[in-house]
Amino acid sequence: MITLVLGGARSGKSVIAEGIAGRLPAPVTYVATGLVTDTDMADRIAAHRARRPSTWATIEVSDDGDLAGRLLSTTGTVLVDSLGAWVATRTVDDDALAVDGEKVADAIATRDGDTVVVSEEVGMSVHPLTESGRRFVDAVGVLNQAVAAVADNVLLVVAGRTLTLDGGA
């Protein structure tokens, strides 16, 4: 079972995803993609850690960025939080990021175990003024579409409420 949980900043998407993962078969591995870049991010990461059950293992991807490799080498239930944070740690090279994104979507589709993936829905906000901002939005949008294509369930979280999205056209 693959579930993609989309939402904006502070929408409650991580809490929803944690609840879903907690109802799936153990063991659960939390795959963290965020980097501590400032005190605000440190506080956010600490809040996520504090919410997780002590029985969940944690793998950090930030050191080498190999999210696809981590997914393929981890069995059982996995919760990835989040694709947007992972994209933010990558070099903004459109071709390399597209290849890495395809590898992540393939790994999600083929790995052994249930997978819950959190990602930012970045297309419903202010249009970025910078080229790097636009590349980030584009990369997350394309990656979200690739993961949604292999997902069994796609949820949109708004203000802590969940909408189930249909299969598209």
N, C-alpha and C positions, 0 to 999 in steps of 0.2 A: 504494500500500500504506500503510495506516494501522495503527500499532501503539501501543497504550496499555500502559505499564509502570507498574503500581501496586506500592506497598510502603510499609512503615512507615519511620520515621526510621532511618537507618544500616542499611537492609536490603540495600543493594547495587543498588538500582533504577537509579541513574544510571550505574553502571559497565556494567550489562546493556544499558541503552539506548544508551550510547556504542558498545558492541560491535555492536549491531544497525545503528545509523546508519553505522558504519564499513564495513559490508558492502554498503551501498546505493550507488547511483550517485553519483559526485561531480558537482558540488561539494556539500559539506555545510555548512549554516549552523546554528550553535548559537544558539538564541533563549533568552537568559538572562532570568529573571524575578525573581531575588532582589535584595534590597537589603542593603547593608552597614549593619547596625544596631548592631553591637558587634564586639568582636575575634573572638569565636567565629564569627560569620557571615562576617567578613572571611577567616578561615582556611579556612572551608568553600568559599567562592567561589574562593580562591586554589588550593585542591586540585583543584577542578573545572577551572580554567584550565590547570593544569600537566598534567593528564591528556589534554587535547584535543590532537589533531594540529595542528601549525602551519598546515596547509593549510586548516583549517576557518575560515570566517568567523564572527564573533560579532556578534550584534545584541542590544542590551539594551532591554528593554521597560519597565524600571522608571521611566524618565523621564516617560512620559505614560500608561502602562497600556494602550496600544492593541495588545493581543496579536492580535486578529483582523486589524487592518490590517497588522501586520508579516507575519502568515502569508500573507495574500493578495498582498502585494507581493514576496514572496520565492519564487523558483522553485528547482527542484532539491530535494534532500533537506534536510529540516529536522528538527532535534532540539529540542524544547521542554522546558526543565527549569526550573521545574516549575509545574504548575497550582496547587498549594497555596501556593507562594510568591507567585504572581500574585494569588490571592484575598486573601492576607494584606496585599498592598499596596493593595487596593481599599477604598473606603468601605463599611462594613457597612450598605448600603441594600439590603434584600432584592430590591426590584423592579428597581433599576438593575443589580445584580449578576446577577440572573436573565437580563435582556436581554443583558448583556455576555457571559454564559456561553453563551447560545444563539448569539450572533454568533461566538464562538470555535469552538464545535462545527461551525457551518455553514462557517466558514473552513477548518477542518481537512478537512471533507468535500469541499470544492470547489476547494481550492488545487491548483496545478500542481506535482506532485512527491510523492515519498514523505514521510511524516511519522511521526516517532517522538515520542510524548508521555510525559513522566514526570509522575506525580502521586502524592500521598500517599494511602494508604488510611487514612482517619481514623476509620472506624467501628468499629475493633477495639481501641479503647483505652479509657482512662478517660473517662467521660462528663463533659464540661466543667461546672464549677460556675457559670460566669458566662454571662450572656445573649450577650455578644459571642463567647465560646468556642463556645457552641451554634450561633450563626449561622455561624461559620466552618466548623464541622464539617458543618452542613447544606449550606452553599454548595459546599464541595468535594465532598461526596457527590453532590449533584444534578449538578454539572458532570462528575464522573467518569462518571455514568450516561449523560449526553448524549454524551460523547466515546466511551464504550464502544459506544453504539448505532450510531455511524458507523465504528467501527474494524473492520479485518479480523482483527486479532489483539489479544487482551487477555491480558496476563501478570501474574501476581502473584509478587513477589519476596519471599522469606522467608529470612533468614540467607544471602543470596547465592545461593539456589537458586530456580529458576524453575518455576512451575506455569502451564500454559496453561488459561485459563478457557473454558468452552463458551459458546454463544450465548444461554444463558438460556432462559426459558420460551417 
